[in-house]
Amino acid sequence: MTDPDILKMERFGTLNPSVLPRRIGTCLYCDSPLYDDMPELTESTDGMFCDLTCCHEHYGIGRR
């Protein structure tokens, strides 16, 4: 029989799975999954984006 701590480490990479990033949605522009630990996460009044570039592309900012 295998130790429960070893099984947790193999499955989650940590002994405390509650510290793992949580999925909180998808990017409105590129449909990438968004996690609560993403440093470039950008929120607008319409929703969330994975970074500022996707936000600008979605709204057409910077296009001529």
N, C-alpha and C positions, 0 to 999 in steps of 0.2 A: 504494500500500500504506500502511496506517495503522500508526503507531508502537504497539508493544505496551503502553507505559505509558498511552497515550490509551485503548486498548481496555479496560484494567483499570479506569481511572477511570470510563469510561462504564458498565461492567458492575457494579462494586462500590462506586463512590463514593470509593475510596481506592486507593492504589498497593499497599497491603499487606492483602490480603483476610483474613489470619489475625487481624487486630484486630477483625473484625466479630463482633457478638454471636452466640453459639452457642445454638441451640434445645436446651433440656434436658428438656422435657416439656410437660405440660398441667396447668392448674389443676384440682384435684379438684372444685371447686364449679361454675365457669362454663365450663370447657373451653377457656379462652384459652391460646394458646401461651405458654410460659415461656422466657425467655432468660437467659443467665448474667449479664447486666449490669443486670437489673431491680433498682432500689433497694428496692422494697417486697416482694420475694420472701420468702415466709414458709414455713418448713418445719415439719412436725409428724412424729410417729412414723408416721402413715399415708401421708404424701405431701407434695406442695408446693401452695401457693396463690399466686395473683398478688399478693395483699395480705392484710392482717390482717382486713379486712371479709369477704372470701370465706371465710377460715378460721373466723371467728366464725359466719357463716351456715351453713357446713357442719356445725358441731358444735352449732348452736342456742344459742350463747352470747349472752346479752343479751335473749333472747325471754322473754316472760311468758306 
